[in-house]
Structures are given as C-alpha cells and as structure tokens.
Amino acid sequence: MSQVLTASLRMLLLGAGSALLPISGLAEPSDEAIVTVRTPVGIEAKQQLPYFVGISAETAGAKGLSMSLVIIPAGAAARPHYHKGYESAIYLLEGRVETRYGAGLTKSVEHQAGDFILIPPGVPHQPRNLSTTQRAVAIVARNDPREQDNVVPYDPVP
C-alpha cells in the first residue's frame, strides 16, 4: 500500500489531527499460491448446525485462520458451547438471531442481518434463530485453522 494511501486511510480513520505512526510488521512479498475453495465442504459441526467449511487447515492449508458459512435452520438453536483459545468474528447475512451467553447462558443479545459480532475466547454461548419460517445465515471467521478441534460443549446447568 502506498504511503499516500496509508496516510489517507489513517487520517480518515483517526482524524486529521492524529499523529501518523510508522506501520511495522508488514508482510514481505511472497510467491505462495493463492487458494480458492469454490464449494464449501459440509461437516457435522460440534455445534450441531449445518456448517460449511470454506477456508481451514484442511481445505486450504491455512495456518492461522478459518472461515466458514453456518446456517441456523428456522426455529433451531446451536448446542451450547465455547471456543477454547480463539476468537470468532461473525457477519450475519440473513435472519435474526438471539445469542444466549455467559455463565449459565443467563445473558442475551439479539442480532439482525448486517451485524458484525465478536465472540471472545472461552465465552459460553448458544445462538438461536428467532424465525420459525426462515433460516439464518452467517459467515464465521476464526483465528484457528482447525477450529472444530477446539469447540467445547457447554452445560449451562452444572
């Protein structure tokens, strides 16, 4: 990215009066192959929802992330669970979802199509489709290329 573009983006994001700091840690150019996954692989997820792996260690040789498509059928809910050691970033494409979360799943938040959602590591949660007639669809990205290995079932009633 050019220095002019980088400076322009920083001014846009931080404001005109902000000091510009040098960017460090940018990757060097590489000849590694770009990988395309055209048909996501459907799996039986530990969350017990239709889950289509797009990018992962297995499908694309990813080393630090995964990206998948998850569908919550009408009226359905995921099995309560948490993610051991990784964050989840979710973009809700279709539908309305309530996510119960926290100890005993006593807290709740509702999301609608267009929402970006962050679930920190270790937070017990259970998403539920609020519609009884339409599915909910989301893109899920995680900083673990083998994320299903670290999905842990959660019993809200100890």
OpenMM code with the backbone's topology and positions (N, CA, C; nanometers):
from openmm import Vec3, app, unit

residues = "MET SER GLN VAL LEU THR ALA SER LEU ARG MET LEU LEU LEU GLY ALA GLY SER ALA LEU LEU PRO ILE SER GLY LEU ALA GLU PRO SER ASP GLU ALA ILE VAL THR VAL ARG THR PRO VAL GLY ILE GLU ALA LYS GLN GLN LEU PRO TYR PHE VAL GLY ILE SER ALA GLU THR ALA GLY ALA LYS GLY LEU SER MET SER LEU VAL ILE ILE PRO ALA GLY ALA ALA ALA ARG PRO HIS TYR HIS LYS GLY TYR GLU SER ALA ILE TYR LEU LEU GLU GLY ARG VAL GLU THR ARG TYR GLY ALA GLY LEU THR LYS SER VAL GLU HIS GLN ALA GLY ASP PHE ILE LEU ILE PRO PRO GLY VAL PRO HIS GLN PRO ARG ASN LEU SER THR THR GLN ARG ALA VAL ALA ILE VAL ALA ARG ASN ASP PRO ARG GLU GLN ASP ASN VAL VAL PRO TYR ASP PRO VAL PRO".split()
positions = [
    Vec3(0.0864, -0.1164, 0.0000),
    Vec3(0.0000, 0.0000, 0.0000),
    Vec3(0.0908, 0.1224, 0.0000),
    Vec3(0.0597, 0.2184, -0.0804),
    Vec3(0.1449, 0.3363, -0.0901),
    Vec3(0.1375, 0.4184, 0.0381),
    Vec3(0.2431, 0.4976, 0.0631),
    Vec3(0.2475, 0.5828, 0.1809),
    Vec3(0.1355, 0.6866, 0.1782),
    Vec3(0.1018, 0.7372, 0.0590),
    Vec3(-0.0044, 0.8378, 0.0479),
    Vec3(-0.1380, 0.7755, 0.0852),
    Vec3(-0.1660, 0.6560, 0.0308),
    Vec3(-0.2905, 0.5876, 0.0625),
    Vec3(-0.2945, 0.5520, 0.2107),
    Vec3(-0.1839, 0.5004, 0.2639),
    Vec3(-0.1784, 0.4668, 0.4054),
    Vec3(-0.2061, 0.5895, 0.4909),
    Vec3(-0.1444, 0.7021, 0.4588),
    Vec3(-0.1673, 0.8255, 0.5342),
    Vec3(-0.3126, 0.8700, 0.5215),
    Vec3(-0.3693, 0.8588, 0.4028),
    Vec3(-0.5089, 0.8979, 0.3821),
    Vec3(-0.6029, 0.8114, 0.4638),
    Vec3(-0.5779, 0.6806, 0.4659),
    Vec3(-0.6622, 0.5910, 0.5450),
    Vec3(-0.6521, 0.6225, 0.6936),
    Vec3(-0.5321, 0.6481, 0.7412),
    Vec3(-0.5157, 0.6817, 0.8825),
    Vec3(-0.5884, 0.8104, 0.9172),
    Vec3(-0.5793, 0.9100, 0.8287),
    Vec3(-0.6488, 1.0362, 0.8557),
    Vec3(-0.7993, 1.0141, 0.8574),
    Vec3(-0.8480, 0.9300, 0.7669),
    Vec3(-0.9905, 0.9006, 0.7622),
    Vec3(-1.0342, 0.8291, 0.8894),
    Vec3(-0.9561, 0.7303, 0.9325),
    Vec3(-0.9925, 0.6518, 1.0494),
    Vec3(-0.9638, 0.7220, 1.1812),
    Vec3(-0.8556, 0.7972, 1.1884),
    Vec3(-0.8132, 0.8554, 1.3147),
    Vec3(-0.8431, 1.0040, 1.3268),
    Vec3(-0.8708, 1.0718, 1.2163),
    Vec3(-0.8942, 1.2158, 1.2193),
    Vec3(-0.7724, 1.2910, 1.1716),
    Vec3(-0.7958, 1.4080, 1.1190),
    Vec3(-0.6887, 1.4870, 1.0577),
    Vec3(-0.5817, 1.5281, 1.1562),
    Vec3(-0.6151, 1.5466, 1.2837),
    Vec3(-0.5171, 1.5935, 1.3810),
    Vec3(-0.4334, 1.4837, 1.4426),
    Vec3(-0.4543, 1.3590, 1.4035),
    Vec3(-0.3835, 1.2477, 1.4645),
    Vec3(-0.2433, 1.2349, 1.4083),
    Vec3(-0.1506, 1.1964, 1.4945),
    Vec3(-0.0131, 1.1727, 1.4510),
    Vec3(-0.0077, 1.0431, 1.3711),
    Vec3(0.0698, 1.0430, 1.2653),
    Vec3(0.0866, 0.9230, 1.1851),
    Vec3(0.2081, 0.8478, 1.2348),
    Vec3(0.1858, 0.7224, 1.2724),
    Vec3(0.2942, 0.6389, 1.3212),
    Vec3(0.3353, 0.5424, 1.2114),
    Vec3(0.4632, 0.5036, 1.2057),
    Vec3(0.5041, 0.4094, 1.1014),
    Vec3(0.4371, 0.2737, 1.1223),
    Vec3(0.4036, 0.2088, 1.0125),
    Vec3(0.3464, 0.0751, 1.0196),
    Vec3(0.4617, -0.0228, 1.0224),
    Vec3(0.4582, -0.1143, 1.1204),
    Vec3(0.5628, -0.2160, 1.1273),
    Vec3(0.4985, -0.3527, 1.1120),
    Vec3(0.5772, -0.4512, 1.0805),
    Vec3(0.5290, -0.5875, 1.0716),
    Vec3(0.4541, -0.6205, 0.9438),
    Vec3(0.4669, -0.5401, 0.8398),
    Vec3(0.4010, -0.5730, 0.7136),
    Vec3(0.4709, -0.6920, 0.6496),
    Vec3(0.3932, -0.7800, 0.5902),
    Vec3(0.4499, -0.8990, 0.5267),
    Vec3(0.5302, -0.8607, 0.4035),
    Vec3(0.6324, -0.9368, 0.3789),
    Vec3(0.7126, -0.9208, 0.2585),
    Vec3(0.6415, -0.9917, 0.1435),
    Vec3(0.6679, -0.9494, 0.0192),
    Vec3(0.6083, -1.0187, -0.0952),
    Vec3(0.6462, -1.1663, -0.0939),
    Vec3(0.5553, -1.2504, -0.1427),
    Vec3(0.5758, -1.3940, -0.1405),
    Vec3(0.5268, -1.4546, -0.2718),
    Vec3(0.5798, -1.5720, -0.3047),
    Vec3(0.5353, -1.6446, -0.4234),
    Vec3(0.4409, -1.7592, -0.3886),
    Vec3(0.3910, -1.7630, -0.2630),
    Vec3(0.2988, -1.8702, -0.2252),
    Vec3(0.1732, -1.8620, -0.3099),
    Vec3(0.1104, -1.9759, -0.3319),
    Vec3(-0.0095, -1.9836, -0.4158),
    Vec3(-0.1314, -1.9248, -0.3448),
    Vec3(-0.2189, -1.8647, -0.4221),
    Vec3(-0.3485, -1.8215, -0.3717),
    Vec3(-0.4422, -1.9411, -0.3873),
    Vec3(-0.5149, -1.9731, -0.2804),
    Vec3(-0.6013, -2.0903, -0.2789),
    Vec3(-0.7465, -2.0467, -0.2868),
    Vec3(-0.8229, -2.1096, -0.3725),
    Vec3(-0.9662, -2.0843, -0.3852),
    Vec3(-1.0419, -2.2108, -0.3476),
    Vec3(-1.1425, -2.1952, -0.2622),
    Vec3(-1.2314, -2.3056, -0.2277),
    Vec3(-1.3675, -2.2683, -0.2845),
    Vec3(-1.4093, -2.3354, -0.3917),
    Vec3(-1.5332, -2.2968, -0.4605),
    Vec3(-1.6569, -2.3580, -0.3974),
    Vec3(-1.6497, -2.4806, -0.3557),
    Vec3(-1.7649, -2.5464, -0.2952),
    Vec3(-1.7290, -2.5797, -0.1522),
    Vec3(-1.7843, -2.5033, -0.0574),
    Vec3(-1.7514, -2.5337, 0.0822),
    Vec3(-1.7874, -2.6779, 0.1173),
    Vec3(-1.7065, -2.7363, 0.2031),
    Vec3(-1.7240, -2.8733, 0.2472),
    Vec3(-1.8211, -2.8746, 0.3651),
    Vec3(-1.9329, -2.9458, 0.3516),
    Vec3(-2.0273, -2.9568, 0.4621),
    Vec3(-1.9753, -3.0537, 0.5663),
    Vec3(-1.9861, -3.0168, 0.6929),
    Vec3(-1.9422, -3.1051, 0.8010),
    Vec3(-2.0516, -3.1135, 0.9062),
    Vec3(-2.0404, -3.2136, 0.9904),
    Vec3(-2.1260, -3.2232, 1.1075),
    Vec3(-2.0516, -3.1516, 1.2201),
    Vec3(-2.0916, -3.0307, 1.2477),
    Vec3(-2.0222, -2.9476, 1.3450),
    Vec3(-2.0594, -2.9874, 1.4878),
    Vec3(-1.9666, -2.9660, 1.5788),
    Vec3(-1.9934, -2.9910, 1.7200),
    Vec3(-2.1078, -2.9044, 1.7719),
    Vec3(-2.1317, -2.7910, 1.7050),
    Vec3(-2.2406, -2.7016, 1.7438),
    Vec3(-2.3771, -2.7559, 1.7003),
    Vec3(-2.3777, -2.8647, 1.6240),
    Vec3(-2.4972, -2.9312, 1.5733),
    Vec3(-2.5813, -2.8410, 1.4821),
    Vec3(-2.5116, -2.7698, 1.3915),
    Vec3(-2.5748, -2.6865, 1.2898),
    Vec3(-2.5133, -2.7200, 1.1547),
    Vec3(-2.5863, -2.6961, 1.0447),
    Vec3(-2.5248, -2.7116, 0.9116),
    Vec3(-2.4074, -2.6138, 0.8995),
    Vec3(-2.2904, -2.6658, 0.8702),
    Vec3(-2.1661, -2.5896, 0.8758),
    Vec3(-2.0855, -2.6217, 0.7517),
    Vec3(-2.0469, -2.5195, 0.6779),
    Vec3(-1.9764, -2.5388, 0.5522),
    Vec3(-1.8397, -2.4719, 0.5609),
    Vec3(-1.7367, -2.5551, 0.5713),
    Vec3(-1.6009, -2.5057, 0.5867),
    Vec3(-1.5543, -2.4488, 0.4535),
    Vec3(-1.5152, -2.3226, 0.4538),
    Vec3(-1.4575, -2.2609, 0.3359),
    Vec3(-1.3063, -2.2713, 0.3433),
    Vec3(-1.2474, -2.1905, 0.4300),
    Vec3(-1.1021, -2.1875, 0.4473),
    Vec3(-1.0665, -2.2497, 0.5818),
    Vec3(-0.9726, -2.3430, 0.5796),
    Vec3(-0.9246, -2.4066, 0.7021),
    Vec3(-0.7886, -2.4691, 0.6728),
    Vec3(-0.7308, -2.5298, 0.7737),
    Vec3(-0.6045, -2.6008, 0.7521),
    Vec3(-0.6251, -2.7141, 0.6518),
    Vec3(-0.7386, -2.7849, 0.6637),
    Vec3(-0.7647, -2.8997, 0.5782),
    Vec3(-0.7996, -2.8605, 0.4347),
    Vec3(-0.8830, -2.7576, 0.4168),
    Vec3(-0.9304, -2.7246, 0.2819),
    Vec3(-0.8345, -2.6375, 0.2028),
    Vec3(-0.7569, -2.5537, 0.2723),
    Vec3(-0.6740, -2.4564, 0.2008),
    Vec3(-0.5316, -2.4459, 0.2536),
    Vec3(-0.4990, -2.5239, 0.3551),
    Vec3(-0.3652, -2.5145, 0.4127),
    Vec3(-0.3454, -2.3903, 0.4987),
    Vec3(-0.4558, -2.3324, 0.5476),
    Vec3(-0.4457, -2.2122, 0.6314),
    Vec3(-0.3649, -2.2427, 0.7567),
    Vec3(-0.2876, -2.1448, 0.7984),
    Vec3(-0.2015, -2.1621, 0.9156),
    Vec3(-0.2502, -2.0847, 1.0380),
    Vec3(-0.3354, -1.9831, 1.0172),
    Vec3(-0.3738, -1.9012, 1.1324),
    Vec3(-0.5192, -1.8605, 1.1378),
    Vec3(-0.6027, -1.9110, 1.0447),
    Vec3(-0.7434, -1.8706, 1.0488),
    Vec3(-0.8302, -1.9723, 0.9786),
    Vec3(-0.9601, -1.9574, 1.0008),
    Vec3(-1.0588, -2.0355, 0.9274),
    Vec3(-1.1756, -1.9435, 0.8944),
    Vec3(-1.2503, -1.9792, 0.7899),
    Vec3(-1.3685, -1.9025, 0.7520),
    Vec3(-1.4711, -2.0021, 0.6982),
    Vec3(-1.5926, -1.9907, 0.7513),
    Vec3(-1.6957, -2.0863, 0.7162),
    Vec3(-1.8299, -2.0176, 0.7002),
    Vec3(-1.9252, -2.0934, 0.6492),
    Vec3(-2.0632, -2.0499, 0.6385),
    Vec3(-2.1435, -2.1380, 0.7333),
    Vec3(-2.2255, -2.0765, 0.8169),
    Vec3(-2.3109, -2.1528, 0.9075),
    Vec3(-2.4560, -2.1153, 0.8819),
    Vec3(-2.5407, -2.2156, 0.8869),
    Vec3(-2.6845, -2.1951, 0.8688),
    Vec3(-2.7541, -2.2399, 0.9965),
    Vec3(-2.8430, -2.1542, 1.0467),
    Vec3(-2.9279, -2.1936, 1.1590),
    Vec3(-3.0680, -2.2098, 1.1004),
    Vec3(-3.1148, -2.3341, 1.0895),
    Vec3(-3.2476, -2.3552, 1.0320),
    Vec3(-3.3566, -2.2821, 1.1119),
    Vec3(-3.4704, -2.2606, 1.0482),
    Vec3(-3.5824, -2.1928, 1.1133),
    Vec3(-3.6150, -2.2598, 1.2466),
    Vec3(-3.6220, -2.1783, 1.3522),
    Vec3(-3.6577, -2.2276, 1.4848),
    Vec3(-3.5504, -2.3078, 1.5559),
    Vec3(-3.4346, -2.3260, 1.4963),
    Vec3(-3.3292, -2.4103, 1.5542),
    Vec3(-3.2318, -2.3290, 1.6394),
    Vec3(-3.1559, -2.4014, 1.7200),
    Vec3(-3.0515, -2.3417, 1.8039),
    Vec3(-2.9287, -2.4320, 1.7995),
    Vec3(-2.8130, -2.3713, 1.8178),
    Vec3(-2.6889, -2.4475, 1.8276),
    Vec3(-2.6844, -2.5169, 1.9636),
    Vec3(-2.6032, -2.6189, 1.9732),
    Vec3(-2.5725, -2.6797, 2.1025),
    Vec3(-2.4900, -2.5772, 2.1811),
    Vec3(-2.5192, -2.5559, 2.3091),
    Vec3(-2.4372, -2.4624, 2.3882),
    Vec3(-2.2900, -2.5066, 2.3853),
    Vec3(-2.2002, -2.4083, 2.3691),
    Vec3(-2.0584, -2.4393, 2.3568),
    Vec3(-1.9746, -2.3148, 2.3824),
    Vec3(-1.8422, -2.3337, 2.3876),
    Vec3(-1.7485, -2.2220, 2.3869),
    Vec3(-1.6291, -2.2611, 2.3023),
    Vec3(-1.5480, -2.1615, 2.2671),
    Vec3(-1.4311, -2.1837, 2.1828),
    Vec3(-1.3061, -2.1702, 2.2687),
    Vec3(-1.2316, -2.2779, 2.2795),
    Vec3(-1.1124, -2.2804, 2.3622),
    Vec3(-0.9941, -2.2174, 2.2876),
    Vec3(-0.9562, -2.0962, 2.3313),
    Vec3(-0.8342, -2.0354, 2.2809),
    Vec3(-0.8440, -1.9554, 2.1525),
    Vec3(-0.9644, -1.9274, 2.1027),
    Vec3(-0.9711, -1.8456, 1.9820),
    Vec3(-1.0966, -1.7589, 1.9802),
    Vec3(-1.0860, -1.6482, 1.9045),
    Vec3(-1.1972, -1.5557, 1.8858),
    Vec3(-1.2783, -1.5972, 1.7633),
    Vec3(-1.4038, -1.5535, 1.7629),
    Vec3(-1.4890, -1.5733, 1.6453),
    Vec3(-1.5437, -1.4381, 1.6030),
    Vec3(-1.5303, -1.4087, 1.4751),
    Vec3(-1.5908, -1.2884, 1.4171),
    Vec3(-1.6981, -1.3376, 1.3211),
    Vec3(-1.8178, -1.2823, 1.3351),
    Vec3(-1.9333, -1.3308, 1.2602),
    Vec3(-1.9986, -1.2141, 1.1871),
    Vec3(-2.0389, -1.2377, 1.0637),
    Vec3(-2.1189, -1.1411, 0.9898),
    Vec3(-2.2497, -1.2105, 0.9549),
    Vec3(-2.3598, -1.1580, 1.0064),
    Vec3(-2.4908, -1.2180, 0.9840),
    Vec3(-2.5455, -1.1696, 0.8495),
    Vec3(-2.5561, -1.2626, 0.7545),
    Vec3(-2.6031, -1.2321, 0.6191),
    Vec3(-2.7547, -1.2270, 0.6099),
    Vec3(-2.8206, -1.3218, 0.6757),
    Vec3(-2.9674, -1.3325, 0.6691),
    Vec3(-3.0210, -1.3666, 0.8074),
    Vec3(-3.1383, -1.3125, 0.8399),
    Vec3(-3.2113, -1.3561, 0.9573),
    Vec3(-3.1894, -1.2724, 1.0820),
    Vec3(-3.2536, -1.3189, 1.1877),
    Vec3(-3.2432, -1.2591, 1.3214),
    Vec3(-3.2080, -1.3705, 1.4185),
    Vec3(-3.1086, -1.3460, 1.5009),
    Vec3(-3.0571, -1.4483, 1.5914),
    Vec3(-3.0469, -1.3912, 1.7326),
    Vec3(-3.0908, -1.4697, 1.8287),
    Vec3(-3.0664, -1.4369, 1.9695),
    Vec3(-2.9513, -1.5254, 2.0140),
    Vec3(-2.8533, -1.4668, 2.0811),
    Vec3(-2.7440, -1.5449, 2.1365),
    Vec3(-2.7484, -1.5320, 2.2881),
    Vec3(-2.7749, -1.6452, 2.3529),
    Vec3(-2.7651, -1.6504, 2.4990),
    Vec3(-2.6177, -1.6776, 2.5287),
    Vec3(-2.5643, -1.6135, 2.6339),
    Vec3(-2.4215, -1.6292, 2.6602),
    Vec3(-2.3889, -1.6058, 2.8072),
    Vec3(-2.2635, -1.6342, 2.8431),
    Vec3(-2.2153, -1.6154, 2.9791),
    Vec3(-2.2437, -1.7373, 3.0664),
    Vec3(-2.2005, -1.7289, 3.1914),
    Vec3(-2.2209, -1.8381, 3.2862),
    Vec3(-2.3692, -1.8712, 3.2950),
    Vec3(-2.4047, -1.9965, 3.2721),
    Vec3(-2.5434, -2.0386, 3.2761),
    Vec3(-2.6273, -1.9883, 3.1601),
    Vec3(-2.5655, -1.9235, 3.0631),
    Vec3(-2.6340, -1.8645, 2.9468),
    Vec3(-2.7454, -1.7693, 2.9910),
    Vec3(-2.7170, -1.6897, 3.0949),
    Vec3(-2.8186, -1.6007, 3.1519),
    Vec3(-2.8268, -1.4642, 3.0840),
    Vec3(-2.7272, -1.4307, 3.0024),
    Vec3(-2.7300, -1.3034, 2.9297),
    Vec3(-2.7790, -1.3309, 2.7879),
    Vec3(-2.8257, -1.2245, 2.7200),
    Vec3(-2.8807, -1.2434, 2.5862),
    Vec3(-2.8589, -1.1172, 2.5027),
    Vec3(-2.8346, -1.1378, 2.3737),
    Vec3(-2.8232, -1.0275, 2.2791),
    Vec3(-2.8884, -1.0718, 2.1483),
    Vec3(-2.9562, -0.9788, 2.0811),
    Vec3(-3.0181, -1.0102, 1.9525),
    Vec3(-2.9395, -0.9437, 1.8400),
    Vec3(-2.9300, -1.0162, 1.7287),
    Vec3(-2.8601, -0.9664, 1.6105),
    Vec3(-2.9506, -0.9805, 1.4895),
    Vec3(-2.9267, -0.8945, 1.3913),
    Vec3(-3.0028, -0.8995, 1.2656),
    Vec3(-2.9060, -0.8955, 1.1487),
    Vec3(-2.9579, -0.9264, 1.0303),
    Vec3(-2.8747, -0.9249, 0.9103),
    Vec3(-2.8001, -0.7922, 0.9002),
    Vec3(-2.6708, -0.8006, 0.8691),
    Vec3(-2.5869, -0.6816, 0.8577),
    Vec3(-2.5024, -0.6559, 0.9810),
    Vec3(-2.5274, -0.7285, 1.0906),
    Vec3(-2.4493, -0.7088, 1.2131),
    Vec3(-2.3169, -0.7837, 1.2063),
    Vec3(-2.2118, -0.7202, 1.2594),
    Vec3(-2.0831, -0.7829, 1.2839),
    Vec3(-2.0816, -0.8209, 1.4319),
    Vec3(-2.0343, -0.9403, 1.4648),
    Vec3(-2.0405, -0.9924, 1.6003),
    Vec3(-1.9031, -1.0467, 1.6381),
    Vec3(-1.8578, -1.0180, 1.7591),
    Vec3(-1.7322, -1.0749, 1.8105),
    Vec3(-1.7639, -1.1588, 1.9327),
    Vec3(-1.7180, -1.2832, 1.9318),
    Vec3(-1.7300, -1.3706, 2.0485),
    Vec3(-1.5883, -1.3988, 2.0982),
    Vec3(-1.5546, -1.3490, 2.2194),
    Vec3(-1.4205, -1.3724, 2.2740),
    Vec3(-1.3981, -1.5203, 2.3083),
    Vec3(-1.2720, -1.5612, 2.3211),
    Vec3(-1.2430, -1.6995, 2.3588),
    Vec3(-1.3041, -1.7329, 2.4947),
    Vec3(-1.3513, -1.8549, 2.5091),
    Vec3(-1.3970, -1.9032, 2.6387),
    Vec3(-1.5353, -1.8586, 2.6823),
    Vec3(-1.6070, -1.7795, 2.6021),
    Vec3(-1.7400, -1.7317, 2.6419),
    Vec3(-1.8439, -1.8357, 2.6009),
    Vec3(-1.9115, -1.8993, 2.6978),
    Vec3(-2.0174, -1.9933, 2.6617),
    Vec3(-2.1283, -1.9191, 2.5886),
    Vec3(-2.1836, -1.9819, 2.4840),
    Vec3(-2.2900, -1.9166, 2.4085),
    Vec3(-2.3735, -2.0190, 2.3328),
    Vec3(-2.4933, -1.9731, 2.2940),
    Vec3(-2.5857, -2.0565, 2.2182),
    Vec3(-2.6706, -1.9676, 2.1281),
    Vec3(-2.6382, -1.9612, 1.9982),
    Vec3(-2.7214, -1.8838, 1.9060),
    Vec3(-2.8507, -1.9594, 1.8731),
    Vec3(-2.9587, -1.8819, 1.8565),
    Vec3(-3.0897, -1.9393, 1.8244),
    Vec3(-3.1570, -1.8533, 1.7192),
    Vec3(-3.2071, -1.9166, 1.6143),
    Vec3(-3.2783, -1.8456, 1.5091),
    Vec3(-3.4137, -1.8019, 1.5645),
    Vec3(-3.4430, -1.6728, 1.5559),
    Vec3(-3.5683, -1.6196, 1.6087),
    Vec3(-3.6874, -1.6432, 1.5164),
    Vec3(-3.6635, -1.6798, 1.3922),
    Vec3(-3.7716, -1.7045, 1.2979),
    Vec3(-3.8108, -1.8521, 1.2991),
    Vec3(-3.9396, -1.8779, 1.2878),
    Vec3(-3.9868, -2.0157, 1.2757),
    Vec3(-4.0106, -2.0537, 1.1294),
    Vec3(-3.9862, -1.9585, 1.0385),
    Vec3(-4.0127, -1.9848, 0.8967),
    Vec3(-3.8929, -1.9629, 0.8043),
    Vec3(-3.7904, -1.8878, 0.8494),
    Vec3(-3.6764, -1.8577, 0.7630),
    Vec3(-3.5454, -1.8922, 0.8324),
    Vec3(-3.4500, -1.9358, 0.7544),
    Vec3(-3.3180, -1.9685, 0.8083),
    Vec3(-3.2414, -1.8418, 0.8411),
    Vec3(-3.1374, -1.8563, 0.9214),
    Vec3(-3.0387, -1.7505, 0.9447),
    Vec3(-2.9071, -1.8007, 0.8852),
    Vec3(-2.8314, -1.7106, 0.8213),
    Vec3(-2.7068, -1.7481, 0.7542),
    Vec3(-2.5978, -1.6503, 0.7961),
    Vec3(-2.4802, -1.7037, 0.8282),
    Vec3(-2.3695, -1.6182, 0.8705),
    Vec3(-2.2373, -1.6679, 0.8150),
    Vec3(-2.1452, -1.5741, 0.7948),
    Vec3(-2.0057, -1.6043, 0.7652),
    Vec3(-1.9316, -1.5946, 0.8981),
    Vec3(-1.8508, -1.6965, 0.9285),
    Vec3(-1.7788, -1.7018, 1.0551),
    Vec3(-1.6294, -1.7117, 1.0262),
    Vec3(-1.5513, -1.6224, 1.0862),
    Vec3(-1.4046, -1.6265, 1.0741),
    Vec3(-1.3456, -1.6459, 1.2133),
    Vec3(-1.2431, -1.7273, 1.2200),
    Vec3(-1.1803, -1.7567, 1.3494),
    Vec3(-1.0295, -1.7594, 1.3335),
    Vec3(-0.9605, -1.7249, 1.4420),
    Vec3(-0.8144, -1.7259, 1.4374),
    Vec3(-0.7586, -1.8620, 1.4798),
    Vec3(-0.8178, -1.9667, 1.4251),
    Vec3(-0.7745, -2.1042, 1.4478),
    Vec3(-0.8058, -2.1827, 1.3202),
    Vec3(-0.7049, -2.2328, 1.2500),
    Vec3(-0.7303, -2.3028, 1.1243),
    Vec3(-0.7961, -2.4396, 1.1433),
    Vec3(-0.7981, -2.4910, 1.2657),
    Vec3(-0.8615, -2.6195, 1.2975),
    Vec3(-0.9656, -2.5995, 1.4067),
    Vec3(-1.0484, -2.4990, 1.3902),
    Vec3(-1.1351, -2.4514, 1.4976),
    Vec3(-1.2290, -2.5571, 1.5542),
    Vec3(-1.2757, -2.6529, 1.4754),
    Vec3(-1.3657, -2.7542, 1.5315),
    Vec3(-1.2959, -2.8391, 1.6378),
    Vec3(-1.1621, -2.8476, 1.6319),
    Vec3(-1.0874, -2.9207, 1.7344),
    Vec3(-1.1015, -2.8546, 1.8708),
    Vec3(-1.1317, -2.7251, 1.8739),
    Vec3(-1.1358, -2.6501, 1.9998),
    Vec3(-1.2739, -2.5954, 2.0334),
    Vec3(-1.3789, -2.6574, 1.9764),
    Vec3(-1.5158, -2.6270, 2.0174),
    Vec3(-1.5466, -2.7204, 2.1336),
    Vec3(-1.5867, -2.6620, 2.2478),
    Vec3(-1.6103, -2.7404, 2.3680),
    Vec3(-1.7585, -2.7317, 2.4049),
    Vec3(-1.8291, -2.8461, 2.4143),
    Vec3(-1.9685, -2.8427, 2.4582),
    Vec3(-1.9783, -2.7796, 2.5973),
    Vec3(-2.0890, -2.7109, 2.6225),
    Vec3(-2.1087, -2.6402, 2.7499),
    Vec3(-2.2446, -2.6781, 2.8068),
    Vec3(-2.2450, -2.7175, 2.9339),
    Vec3(-2.3692, -2.7470, 3.0040),
    Vec3(-2.4051, -2.6273, 3.0907),
    Vec3(-2.5127, -2.5547, 3.0558),
    Vec3(-2.5471, -2.4355, 3.1325),
    Vec3(-2.5978, -2.4642, 3.2731),
    Vec3(-2.6300, -2.5901, 3.2999),
    Vec3(-2.6755, -2.6282, 3.4343),
    Vec3(-2.5732, -2.7245, 3.4933),
    Vec3(-2.4780, -2.6704, 3.5721),
    Vec3(-2.3709, -2.7575, 3.6246),
    Vec3(-2.4211, -2.8573, 3.7275),
] * unit.nanometer
topology = app.Topology()
chain = topology.addChain("A")
for resn in residues:
    res = topology.addResidue(resn, chain)
    for name in ("N", "CA", "C"):
        topology.addAtom(name, app.Element.getBySymbol(name[0]), res)
